[in-house]
Amino acid sequence: MIKKQNLIDMEGIVTESLPNAMFRACLDNGCQVLTHISGRIRRSYIRILPGDRVRAELSPYDLAKGRIIYRLKNKQTSTTQ
């Protein structure tokens, strides 16, 4: 799969689940964006819930909308003393 050159990759946290597989995400830089799920995630039945950390692609022409391309795994905290 060829990656497009002019897209901006950002990480953030999903804050709200909306109808039609749309999500509102708060990016690491503090911006709120409206995102939808990429086709590959949709085909793989990966479930996105509020609170999940995701990677999103943004177009430089419209920074208010984006596409979720990856759901990051939660880091396990070790409780060993």
PyMOL Python script that loads the backbone (N, CA, C, O; Angstrom):
from pymol import cmd

cmd.read_pdbstr("""\
ATOM      1  N   MET A   1       0.829  -1.170   0.000  1.00  0.00           N
ATOM      2  CA  MET A   1       0.000   0.000   0.000  1.00  0.00           C
ATOM      3  C   MET A   1       0.881   1.243   0.000  1.00  0.00           C
ATOM      4  O   MET A   1       1.802   1.351   0.810  1.00  0.00           O
ATOM      5  N   ILE A   2       0.613   2.160  -0.881  1.00  0.00           N
ATOM      6  CA  ILE A   2       1.416   3.363  -1.011  1.00  0.00           C
ATOM      7  C   ILE A   2       0.880   4.440  -0.074  1.00  0.00           C
ATOM      8  O   ILE A   2      -0.318   4.723  -0.059  1.00  0.00           O
ATOM      9  N   LYS A   3       1.770   5.033   0.700  1.00  0.00           N
ATOM     10  CA  LYS A   3       1.364   6.110   1.603  1.00  0.00           C
ATOM     11  C   LYS A   3       1.398   7.427   0.846  1.00  0.00           C
ATOM     12  O   LYS A   3       2.346   7.711   0.114  1.00  0.00           O
ATOM     13  N   LYS A   4       0.360   8.223   1.028  1.00  0.00           N
ATOM     14  CA  LYS A   4       0.307   9.516   0.359  1.00  0.00           C
ATOM     15  C   LYS A   4       1.254  10.481   1.052  1.00  0.00           C
ATOM     16  O   LYS A   4       1.391  10.460   2.275  1.00  0.00           O
ATOM     17  N   GLN A   5       1.897  11.315   0.276  1.00  0.00           N
ATOM     18  CA  GLN A   5       2.938  12.189   0.792  1.00  0.00           C
ATOM     19  C   GLN A   5       2.407  13.398   1.550  1.00  0.00           C
ATOM     20  O   GLN A   5       3.065  13.873   2.476  1.00  0.00           O
ATOM     21  N   ASN A   6       1.239  13.907   1.185  1.00  0.00           N
ATOM     22  CA  ASN A   6       0.806  15.188   1.724  1.00  0.00           C
ATOM     23  C   ASN A   6      -0.134  15.066   2.921  1.00  0.00           C
ATOM     24  O   ASN A   6      -0.794  16.046   3.267  1.00  0.00           O
ATOM     25  N   LEU A   7      -0.221  13.913   3.562  1.00  0.00           N
ATOM     26  CA  LEU A   7      -1.092  13.745   4.718  1.00  0.00           C
ATOM     27  C   LEU A   7      -0.302  13.931   6.011  1.00  0.00           C
ATOM     28  O   LEU A   7       0.895  13.650   6.070  1.00  0.00           O
ATOM     29  N   ILE A   8      -0.989  14.408   7.038  1.00  0.00           N
ATOM     30  CA  ILE A   8      -0.369  14.651   8.336  1.00  0.00           C
ATOM     31  C   ILE A   8      -0.809  13.544   9.289  1.00  0.00           C
ATOM     32  O   ILE A   8      -2.007  13.336   9.480  1.00  0.00           O
ATOM     33  N   ASP A   9       0.145  12.833   9.889  1.00  0.00           N
ATOM     34  CA  ASP A   9      -0.142  11.779  10.869  1.00  0.00           C
ATOM     35  C   ASP A   9      -0.094  12.372  12.269  1.00  0.00           C
ATOM     36  O   ASP A   9       0.884  13.020  12.641  1.00  0.00           O
ATOM     37  N   MET A  10      -1.153  12.150  13.046  1.00  0.00           N
ATOM     38  CA  MET A  10      -1.215  12.640  14.420  1.00  0.00           C
ATOM     39  C   MET A  10      -1.768  11.529  15.306  1.00  0.00           C
ATOM     40  O   MET A  10      -2.495  10.653  14.838  1.00  0.00           O
ATOM     41  N   GLU A  11      -1.419  11.573  16.581  1.00  0.00           N
ATOM     42  CA  GLU A  11      -1.983  10.642  17.555  1.00  0.00           C
ATOM     43  C   GLU A  11      -2.891  11.405  18.494  1.00  0.00           C
ATOM     44  O   GLU A  11      -2.704  12.597  18.739  1.00  0.00           O
ATOM     45  N   GLY A  12      -3.891  10.686  19.022  1.00  0.00           N
ATOM     46  CA  GLY A  12      -4.819  11.320  19.944  1.00  0.00           C
ATOM     47  C   GLY A  12      -5.692  10.296  20.631  1.00  0.00           C
ATOM     48  O   GLY A  12      -5.477   9.090  20.508  1.00  0.00           O
ATOM     49  N   ILE A  13      -6.687  10.793  21.361  1.00  0.00           N
ATOM     50  CA  ILE A  13      -7.601   9.944  22.120  1.00  0.00           C
ATOM     51  C   ILE A  13      -9.016  10.200  21.635  1.00  0.00           C
ATOM     52  O   ILE A  13      -9.423  11.349  21.465  1.00  0.00           O
ATOM     53  N   VAL A  14      -9.770   9.122  21.412  1.00  0.00           N
ATOM     54  CA  VAL A  14     -11.168   9.238  21.001  1.00  0.00           C
ATOM     55  C   VAL A  14     -11.973   9.718  22.204  1.00  0.00           C
ATOM     56  O   VAL A  14     -11.920   9.115  23.276  1.00  0.00           O
ATOM     57  N   THR A  15     -12.722  10.811  22.021  1.00  0.00           N
ATOM     58  CA  THR A  15     -13.491  11.375  23.132  1.00  0.00           C
ATOM     59  C   THR A  15     -14.976  11.083  23.022  1.00  0.00           C
ATOM     60  O   THR A  15     -15.677  11.051  24.033  1.00  0.00           O
ATOM     61  N   GLU A  16     -15.469  10.866  21.793  1.00  0.00           N
ATOM     62  CA  GLU A  16     -16.910  10.692  21.616  1.00  0.00           C
ATOM     63  C   GLU A  16     -17.171   9.810  20.404  1.00  0.00           C
ATOM     64  O   GLU A  16     -16.497   9.928  19.380  1.00  0.00           O
ATOM     65  N   SER A  17     -18.151   8.930  20.529  1.00  0.00           N
ATOM     66  CA  SER A  17     -18.581   8.086  19.424  1.00  0.00           C
ATOM     67  C   SER A  17     -19.859   8.685  18.845  1.00  0.00           C
ATOM     68  O   SER A  17     -20.803   8.967  19.583  1.00  0.00           O
ATOM     69  N   LEU A  18     -19.890   8.878  17.540  1.00  0.00           N
ATOM     70  CA  LEU A  18     -21.019   9.496  16.851  1.00  0.00           C
ATOM     71  C   LEU A  18     -21.646   8.488  15.896  1.00  0.00           C
ATOM     72  O   LEU A  18     -21.040   7.451  15.627  1.00  0.00           O
ATOM     73  N   PRO A  19     -22.845   8.759  15.376  1.00  0.00           N
ATOM     74  CA  PRO A  19     -23.469   7.836  14.416  1.00  0.00           C
ATOM     75  C   PRO A  19     -22.653   7.701  13.131  1.00  0.00           C
ATOM     76  O   PRO A  19     -21.814   8.544  12.814  1.00  0.00           O
ATOM     77  N   ASN A  20     -22.921   6.622  12.407  1.00  0.00           N
ATOM     78  CA  ASN A  20     -22.299   6.334  11.105  1.00  0.00           C
ATOM     79  C   ASN A  20     -20.784   6.173  11.186  1.00  0.00           C
ATOM     80  O   ASN A  20     -20.064   6.629  10.299  1.00  0.00           O
ATOM     81  N   ALA A  21     -20.303   5.534  12.233  1.00  0.00           N
ATOM     82  CA  ALA A  21     -18.873   5.231  12.406  1.00  0.00           C
ATOM     83  C   ALA A  21     -18.014   6.488  12.382  1.00  0.00           C
ATOM     84  O   ALA A  21     -16.905   6.478  11.849  1.00  0.00           O
ATOM     85  N   MET A  22     -18.524   7.562  12.956  1.00  0.00           N
ATOM     86  CA  MET A  22     -17.772   8.808  13.087  1.00  0.00           C
ATOM     87  C   MET A  22     -17.371   8.963  14.554  1.00  0.00           C
ATOM     88  O   MET A  22     -18.075   8.507  15.455  1.00  0.00           O
ATOM     89  N   PHE A  23     -16.242   9.607  14.775  1.00  0.00           N
ATOM     90  CA  PHE A  23     -15.720   9.793  16.121  1.00  0.00           C
ATOM     91  C   PHE A  23     -15.160  11.199  16.255  1.00  0.00           C
ATOM     92  O   PHE A  23     -14.682  11.786  15.285  1.00  0.00           O
ATOM     93  N   ARG A  24     -15.225  11.729  17.462  1.00  0.00           N
ATOM     94  CA  ARG A  24     -14.557  12.986  17.767  1.00  0.00           C
ATOM     95  C   ARG A  24     -13.318  12.616  18.563  1.00  0.00           C
ATOM     96  O   ARG A  24     -13.399  11.883  19.549  1.00  0.00           O
ATOM     97  N   ALA A  25     -12.171  13.128  18.131  1.00  0.00           N
ATOM     98  CA  ALA A  25     -10.904  12.799  18.777  1.00  0.00           C
ATOM     99  C   ALA A  25     -10.187  14.074  19.190  1.00  0.00           C
ATOM    100  O   ALA A  25     -10.252  15.095  18.506  1.00  0.00           O
ATOM    101  N   CYS A  26      -9.509  13.994  20.312  1.00  0.00           N
ATOM    102  CA  CYS A  26      -8.668  15.090  20.791  1.00  0.00           C
ATOM    103  C   CYS A  26      -7.222  14.690  20.500  1.00  0.00           C
ATOM    104  O   CYS A  26      -6.718  13.713  21.056  1.00  0.00           O
ATOM    105  N   LEU A  27      -6.565  15.442  19.637  1.00  0.00           N
ATOM    106  CA  LEU A  27      -5.200  15.119  19.250  1.00  0.00           C
ATOM    107  C   LEU A  27      -4.219  15.572  20.326  1.00  0.00           C
ATOM    108  O   LEU A  27      -4.580  16.320  21.235  1.00  0.00           O
ATOM    109  N   ASP A  28      -2.979  15.112  20.214  1.00  0.00           N
ATOM    110  CA  ASP A  28      -1.958  15.438  21.207  1.00  0.00           C
ATOM    111  C   ASP A  28      -1.660  16.932  21.268  1.00  0.00           C
ATOM    112  O   ASP A  28      -1.216  17.431  22.301  1.00  0.00           O
ATOM    113  N   ASN A  29      -1.901  17.652  20.167  1.00  0.00           N
ATOM    114  CA  ASN A  29      -1.646  19.092  20.175  1.00  0.00           C
ATOM    115  C   ASN A  29      -2.836  19.885  20.709  1.00  0.00           C
ATOM    116  O   ASN A  29      -2.786  21.115  20.738  1.00  0.00           O
ATOM    117  N   GLY A  30      -3.913  19.206  21.136  1.00  0.00           N
ATOM    118  CA  GLY A  30      -5.060  19.863  21.739  1.00  0.00           C
ATOM    119  C   GLY A  30      -6.216  20.125  20.801  1.00  0.00           C
ATOM    120  O   GLY A  30      -7.272  20.565  21.255  1.00  0.00           O
ATOM    121  N   CYS A  31      -6.064  19.875  19.515  1.00  0.00           N
ATOM    122  CA  CYS A  31      -7.133  20.128  18.544  1.00  0.00           C
ATOM    123  C   CYS A  31      -8.201  19.033  18.618  1.00  0.00           C
ATOM    124  O   CYS A  31      -7.890  17.863  18.838  1.00  0.00           O
ATOM    125  N   GLN A  32      -9.448  19.428  18.433  1.00  0.00           N
ATOM    126  CA  GLN A  32     -10.570  18.488  18.335  1.00  0.00           C
ATOM    127  C   GLN A  32     -10.852  18.270  16.850  1.00  0.00           C
ATOM    128  O   GLN A  32     -11.037  19.238  16.112  1.00  0.00           O
ATOM    129  N   VAL A  33     -10.886  17.015  16.401  1.00  0.00           N
ATOM    130  CA  VAL A  33     -11.167  16.720  14.997  1.00  0.00           C
ATOM    131  C   VAL A  33     -12.281  15.688  14.895  1.00  0.00           C
ATOM    132  O   VAL A  33     -12.465  14.860  15.788  1.00  0.00           O
ATOM    133  N   LEU A  34     -13.012  15.750  13.806  1.00  0.00           N
ATOM    134  CA  LEU A  34     -14.049  14.782  13.484  1.00  0.00           C
ATOM    135  C   LEU A  34     -13.408  13.732  12.588  1.00  0.00           C
ATOM    136  O   LEU A  34     -12.865  14.068  11.535  1.00  0.00           O
ATOM    137  N   THR A  35     -13.463  12.462  12.991  1.00  0.00           N
ATOM    138  CA  THR A  35     -12.773  11.412  12.242  1.00  0.00           C
ATOM    139  C   THR A  35     -13.735  10.293  11.869  1.00  0.00           C
ATOM    140  O   THR A  35     -14.772  10.100  12.503  1.00  0.00           O
ATOM    141  N   HIS A  36     -13.365   9.567  10.828  1.00  0.00           N
ATOM    142  CA  HIS A  36     -14.084   8.357  10.456  1.00  0.00           C
ATOM    143  C   HIS A  36     -13.073   7.217  10.371  1.00  0.00           C
ATOM    144  O   HIS A  36     -11.864   7.450  10.396  1.00  0.00           O
ATOM    145  N   ILE A  37     -13.564   5.996  10.271  1.00  0.00           N
ATOM    146  CA  ILE A  37     -12.707   4.809  10.282  1.00  0.00           C
ATOM    147  C   ILE A  37     -12.245   4.498   8.860  1.00  0.00           C
ATOM    148  O   ILE A  37     -13.022   4.618   7.913  1.00  0.00           O
ATOM    149  N   SER A  38     -10.996   4.104   8.713  1.00  0.00           N
ATOM    150  CA  SER A  38     -10.498   3.701   7.400  1.00  0.00           C
ATOM    151  C   SER A  38     -11.101   2.352   7.009  1.00  0.00           C
ATOM    152  O   SER A  38     -11.586   1.612   7.864  1.00  0.00           O
ATOM    153  N   GLY A  39     -11.069   2.046   5.743  1.00  0.00           N
ATOM    154  CA  GLY A  39     -11.655   0.811   5.236  1.00  0.00           C
ATOM    155  C   GLY A  39     -10.987  -0.438   5.769  1.00  0.00           C
ATOM    156  O   GLY A  39     -11.647  -1.456   5.975  1.00  0.00           O
ATOM    157  N   ARG A  40      -9.680  -0.372   5.995  1.00  0.00           N
ATOM    158  CA  ARG A  40      -8.956  -1.539   6.494  1.00  0.00           C
ATOM    159  C   ARG A  40      -9.383  -1.880   7.918  1.00  0.00           C
ATOM    160  O   ARG A  40      -9.515  -3.055   8.259  1.00  0.00           O
ATOM    161  N   ILE A  41      -9.598  -0.870   8.748  1.00  0.00           N
ATOM    162  CA  ILE A  41     -10.075  -1.112  10.113  1.00  0.00           C
ATOM    163  C   ILE A  41     -11.501  -1.633  10.074  1.00  0.00           C
ATOM    164  O   ILE A  41     -11.862  -2.520  10.848  1.00  0.00           O
ATOM    165  N   ARG A  42     -12.310  -1.090   9.181  1.00  0.00           N
ATOM    166  CA  ARG A  42     -13.707  -1.520   9.047  1.00  0.00           C
ATOM    167  C   ARG A  42     -13.781  -2.981   8.602  1.00  0.00           C
ATOM    168  O   ARG A  42     -14.602  -3.743   9.114  1.00  0.00           O
ATOM    169  N   ARG A  43     -12.927  -3.376   7.653  1.00  0.00           N
ATOM    170  CA  ARG A  43     -12.909  -4.756   7.160  1.00  0.00           C
ATOM    171  C   ARG A  43     -12.454  -5.736   8.228  1.00  0.00           C
ATOM    172  O   ARG A  43     -12.922  -6.874   8.271  1.00  0.00           O
ATOM    173  N   SER A  44     -11.539  -5.298   9.092  1.00  0.00           N
ATOM    174  CA  SER A  44     -10.994  -6.179  10.128  1.00  0.00           C
ATOM    175  C   SER A  44     -11.850  -6.221  11.382  1.00  0.00           C
ATOM    176  O   SER A  44     -11.497  -6.900  12.346  1.00  0.00           O
ATOM    177  N   TYR A  45     -12.975  -5.503  11.388  1.00  0.00           N
ATOM    178  CA  TYR A  45     -13.891  -5.456  12.536  1.00  0.00           C
ATOM    179  C   TYR A  45     -13.188  -5.009  13.814  1.00  0.00           C
ATOM    180  O   TYR A  45     -13.478  -5.526  14.893  1.00  0.00           O
ATOM    181  N   ILE A  46     -12.273  -4.058  13.703  1.00  0.00           N
ATOM    182  CA  ILE A  46     -11.605  -3.509  14.880  1.00  0.00           C
ATOM    183  C   ILE A  46     -12.550  -2.502  15.512  1.00  0.00           C
ATOM    184  O   ILE A  46     -13.039  -1.587  14.850  1.00  0.00           O
ATOM    185  N   ARG A  47     -12.796  -2.683  16.794  1.00  0.00           N
ATOM    186  CA  ARG A  47     -13.765  -1.841  17.484  1.00  0.00           C
ATOM    187  C   ARG A  47     -13.058  -0.650  18.123  1.00  0.00           C
ATOM    188  O   ARG A  47     -12.065  -0.814  18.832  1.00  0.00           O
ATOM    189  N   ILE A  48     -13.570   0.531  17.870  1.00  0.00           N
ATOM    190  CA  ILE A  48     -13.026   1.761  18.433  1.00  0.00           C
ATOM    191  C   ILE A  48     -14.021   2.273  19.476  1.00  0.00           C
ATOM    192  O   ILE A  48     -15.207   2.420  19.183  1.00  0.00           O
ATOM    193  N   LEU A  49     -13.544   2.541  20.676  1.00  0.00           N
ATOM    194  CA  LEU A  49     -14.387   3.027  21.765  1.00  0.00           C
ATOM    195  C   LEU A  49     -13.824   4.337  22.307  1.00  0.00           C
ATOM    196  O   LEU A  49     -12.629   4.599  22.165  1.00  0.00           O
ATOM    197  N   PRO A  50     -14.668   5.162  22.926  1.00  0.00           N
ATOM    198  CA  PRO A  50     -14.142   6.373  23.567  1.00  0.00           C
ATOM    199  C   PRO A  50     -13.089   6.010  24.613  1.00  0.00           C
ATOM    200  O   PRO A  50     -13.276   5.088  25.407  1.00  0.00           O
ATOM    201  N   GLY A  51     -11.994   6.741  24.599  1.00  0.00           N
ATOM    202  CA  GLY A  51     -10.873   6.461  25.494  1.00  0.00           C
ATOM    203  C   GLY A  51      -9.737   5.737  24.806  1.00  0.00           C
ATOM    204  O   GLY A  51      -8.639   5.663  25.358  1.00  0.00           O
ATOM    205  N   ASP A  52      -9.967   5.196  23.605  1.00  0.00           N
ATOM    206  CA  ASP A  52      -8.912   4.500  22.866  1.00  0.00           C
ATOM    207  C   ASP A  52      -7.921   5.509  22.288  1.00  0.00           C
ATOM    208  O   ASP A  52      -8.299   6.601  21.863  1.00  0.00           O
ATOM    209  N   ARG A  53      -6.660   5.123  22.282  1.00  0.00           N
ATOM    210  CA  ARG A  53      -5.615   5.946  21.666  1.00  0.00           C
ATOM    211  C   ARG A  53      -5.502   5.511  20.209  1.00  0.00           C
ATOM    212  O   ARG A  53      -5.372   4.321  19.921  1.00  0.00           O
ATOM    213  N   VAL A  54      -5.552   6.479  19.288  1.00  0.00           N
ATOM    214  CA  VAL A  54      -5.570   6.176  17.861  1.00  0.00           C
ATOM    215  C   VAL A  54      -4.558   7.040  17.120  1.00  0.00           C
ATOM    216  O   VAL A  54      -4.096   8.063  17.625  1.00  0.00           O
ATOM    217  N   ARG A  55      -4.229   6.603  15.911  1.00  0.00           N
ATOM    218  CA  ARG A  55      -3.424   7.396  14.986  1.00  0.00           C
ATOM    219  C   ARG A  55      -4.350   7.826  13.860  1.00  0.00           C
ATOM    220  O   ARG A  55      -5.058   6.998  13.286  1.00  0.00           O
ATOM    221  N   ALA A  56      -4.350   9.114  13.540  1.00  0.00           N
ATOM    222  CA  ALA A  56      -5.257   9.652  12.532  1.00  0.00           C
ATOM    223  C   ALA A  56      -4.467  10.373  11.448  1.00  0.00           C
ATOM    224  O   ALA A  56      -3.416  10.956  11.711  1.00  0.00           O
ATOM    225  N   GLU A  57      -4.990  10.324  10.226  1.00  0.00           N
ATOM    226  CA  GLU A  57      -4.444  11.063   9.091  1.00  0.00           C
ATOM    227  C   GLU A  57      -5.293  12.300   8.872  1.00  0.00           C
ATOM    228  O   GLU A  57      -6.522  12.219   8.870  1.00  0.00           O
ATOM    229  N   LEU A  58      -4.652  13.439   8.689  1.00  0.00           N
ATOM    230  CA  LEU A  58      -5.351  14.682   8.404  1.00  0.00           C
ATOM    231  C   LEU A  58      -4.868  15.228   7.070  1.00  0.00           C
ATOM    232  O   LEU A  58      -3.692  15.107   6.728  1.00  0.00           O
ATOM    233  N   SER A  59      -5.776  15.827   6.327  1.00  0.00           N
ATOM    234  CA  SER A  59      -5.414  16.496   5.092  1.00  0.00           C
ATOM    235  C   SER A  59      -4.943  17.905   5.429  1.00  0.00           C
ATOM    236  O   SER A  59      -5.526  18.550   6.300  1.00  0.00           O
ATOM    237  N   PRO A  60      -3.913  18.394   4.766  1.00  0.00           N
ATOM    238  CA  PRO A  60      -3.476  19.768   5.052  1.00  0.00           C
ATOM    239  C   PRO A  60      -4.504  20.817   4.613  1.00  0.00           C
ATOM    240  O   PRO A  60      -4.403  21.979   5.007  1.00  0.00           O
ATOM    241  N   TYR A  61      -5.485  20.424   3.809  1.00  0.00           N
ATOM    242  CA  TYR A  61      -6.497  21.361   3.327  1.00  0.00           C
ATOM    243  C   TYR A  61      -7.639  21.536   4.310  1.00  0.00           C
ATOM    244  O   TYR A  61      -8.263  22.597   4.332  1.00  0.00           O
ATOM    245  N   ASP A  62      -7.938  20.521   5.131  1.00  0.00           N
ATOM    246  CA  ASP A  62      -9.014  20.602   6.114  1.00  0.00           C
ATOM    247  C   ASP A  62      -8.544  19.912   7.390  1.00  0.00           C
ATOM    248  O   ASP A  62      -8.630  18.690   7.511  1.00  0.00           O
ATOM    249  N   LEU A  63      -8.053  20.692   8.329  1.00  0.00           N
ATOM    250  CA  LEU A  63      -7.488  20.130   9.555  1.00  0.00           C
ATOM    251  C   LEU A  63      -8.542  19.808  10.602  1.00  0.00           C
ATOM    252  O   LEU A  63      -8.198  19.387  11.707  1.00  0.00           O
ATOM    253  N   ALA A  64      -9.825  19.998  10.282  1.00  0.00           N
ATOM    254  CA  ALA A  64     -10.898  19.699  11.231  1.00  0.00           C
ATOM    255  C   ALA A  64     -11.450  18.293  11.044  1.00  0.00           C
ATOM    256  O   ALA A  64     -12.222  17.819  11.878  1.00  0.00           O
ATOM    257  N   LYS A  65     -11.063  17.613   9.957  1.00  0.00           N
ATOM    258  CA  LYS A  65     -11.555  16.267   9.676  1.00  0.00           C
ATOM    259  C   LYS A  65     -10.372  15.346   9.423  1.00  0.00           C
ATOM    260  O   LYS A  65      -9.318  15.774   8.955  1.00  0.00           O
ATOM    261  N   GLY A  66     -10.571  14.057   9.745  1.00  0.00           N
ATOM    262  CA  GLY A  66      -9.494  13.105   9.545  1.00  0.00           C
ATOM    263  C   GLY A  66     -10.010  11.689   9.423  1.00  0.00           C
ATOM    264  O   GLY A  66     -11.215  11.440   9.430  1.00  0.00           O
ATOM    265  N   ARG A  67      -9.052  10.750   9.310  1.00  0.00           N
ATOM    266  CA  ARG A  67      -9.383   9.337   9.167  1.00  0.00           C
ATOM    267  C   ARG A  67      -8.542   8.548  10.161  1.00  0.00           C
ATOM    268  O   ARG A  67      -7.324   8.716  10.223  1.00  0.00           O
ATOM    269  N   ILE A  68      -9.196   7.684  10.940  1.00  0.00           N
ATOM    270  CA  ILE A  68      -8.484   6.832  11.893  1.00  0.00           C
ATOM    271  C   ILE A  68      -7.858   5.687  11.108  1.00  0.00           C
ATOM    272  O   ILE A  68      -8.558   4.931  10.436  1.00  0.00           O
ATOM    273  N   ILE A  69      -6.535   5.563  11.197  1.00  0.00           N
ATOM    274  CA  ILE A  69      -5.846   4.526  10.433  1.00  0.00           C
ATOM    275  C   ILE A  69      -5.280   3.423  11.319  1.00  0.00           C
ATOM    276  O   ILE A  69      -4.889   2.372  10.812  1.00  0.00           O
ATOM    277  N   TYR A  70      -5.227   3.643  12.650  1.00  0.00           N
ATOM    278  CA  TYR A  70      -4.638   2.635  13.529  1.00  0.00           C
ATOM    279  C   TYR A  70      -5.127   2.862  14.951  1.00  0.00           C
ATOM    280  O   TYR A  70      -5.187   4.000  15.416  1.00  0.00           O
ATOM    281  N   ARG A  71      -5.476   1.782  15.643  1.00  0.00           N
ATOM    282  CA  ARG A  71      -5.806   1.860  17.069  1.00  0.00           C
ATOM    283  C   ARG A  71      -4.599   1.355  17.829  1.00  0.00           C
ATOM    284  O   ARG A  71      -4.203   0.199  17.682  1.00  0.00           O
ATOM    285  N   LEU A  72      -4.013   2.219  18.641  1.00  0.00           N
ATOM    286  CA  LEU A  72      -2.810   1.859  19.382  1.00  0.00           C
ATOM    287  C   LEU A  72      -3.168   0.958  20.552  1.00  0.00           C
ATOM    288  O   LEU A  72      -4.231   1.100  21.156  1.00  0.00           O
ATOM    289  N   LYS A  73      -2.279   0.037  20.865  1.00  0.00           N
ATOM    290  CA  LYS A  73      -2.503  -0.886  21.970  1.00  0.00           C
ATOM    291  C   LYS A  73      -2.241  -0.170  23.287  1.00  0.00           C
ATOM    292  O   LYS A  73      -1.335   0.658  23.384  1.00  0.00           O
ATOM    293  N   ASN A  74      -3.039  -0.494  24.300  1.00  0.00           N
ATOM    294  CA  ASN A  74      -2.832   0.088  25.626  1.00  0.00           C
ATOM    295  C   ASN A  74      -1.572  -0.497  26.229  1.00  0.00           C
ATOM    296  O   ASN A  74      -1.334  -1.702  26.137  1.00  0.00           O
ATOM    297  N   LYS A  75      -0.768   0.346  26.843  1.00  0.00           N
ATOM    298  CA  LYS A  75       0.461  -0.130  27.469  1.00  0.00           C
ATOM    299  C   LYS A  75       0.128  -0.723  28.827  1.00  0.00           C
ATOM    300  O   LYS A  75      -0.558  -0.101  29.638  1.00  0.00           O
ATOM    301  N   GLN A  76       0.617  -1.927  29.065  1.00  0.00           N
ATOM    302  CA  GLN A  76       0.391  -2.612  30.337  1.00  0.00           C
ATOM    303  C   GLN A  76       1.318  -1.998  31.388  1.00  0.00           C
ATOM    304  O   GLN A  76       2.508  -1.811  31.135  1.00  0.00           O
ATOM    305  N   THR A  77       0.784  -1.692  32.541  1.00  0.00           N
ATOM    306  CA  THR A  77       1.618  -1.190  33.633  1.00  0.00           C
ATOM    307  C   THR A  77       2.018  -2.361  34.509  1.00  0.00           C
ATOM    308  O   THR A  77       1.186  -3.202  34.854  1.00  0.00           O
ATOM    309  N   SER A  78       3.278  -2.415  34.865  1.00  0.00           N
ATOM    310  CA  SER A  78       3.740  -3.519  35.709  1.00  0.00           C
ATOM    311  C   SER A  78       3.503  -3.163  37.167  1.00  0.00           C
ATOM    312  O   SER A  78       3.770  -2.040  37.593  1.00  0.00           O
ATOM    313  N   THR A  79       3.004  -4.121  37.925  1.00  0.00           N
ATOM    314  CA  THR A  79       2.708  -3.893  39.343  1.00  0.00           C
ATOM    315  C   THR A  79       3.704  -4.622  40.233  1.00  0.00           C
ATOM    316  O   THR A  79       3.425  -4.868  41.407  1.00  0.00           O
ATOM    317  N   THR A  80       4.854  -4.966  39.687  1.00  0.00           N
ATOM    318  CA  THR A  80       5.859  -5.657  40.497  1.00  0.00           C
ATOM    319  C   THR A  80       6.556  -4.653  41.396  1.00  0.00           C
ATOM    320  O   THR A  80       6.791  -3.510  41.004  1.00  0.00           O
ATOM    321  N   GLN A  81       6.885  -5.087  42.605  1.00  0.00           N
ATOM    322  CA  GLN A  81       7.558  -4.192  43.554  1.00  0.00           C
ATOM    323  C   GLN A  81       8.920  -4.712  43.883  1.00  0.00           C
ATOM    324  O   GLN A  81       9.643  -4.096  44.667  1.00  0.00           O
TER     325      GLN A  81
END
""", "prot")
cmd.dss("prot")
cmd.show_as("cartoon", "prot")
cmd.util.cbc("prot")
cmd.orient("prot")
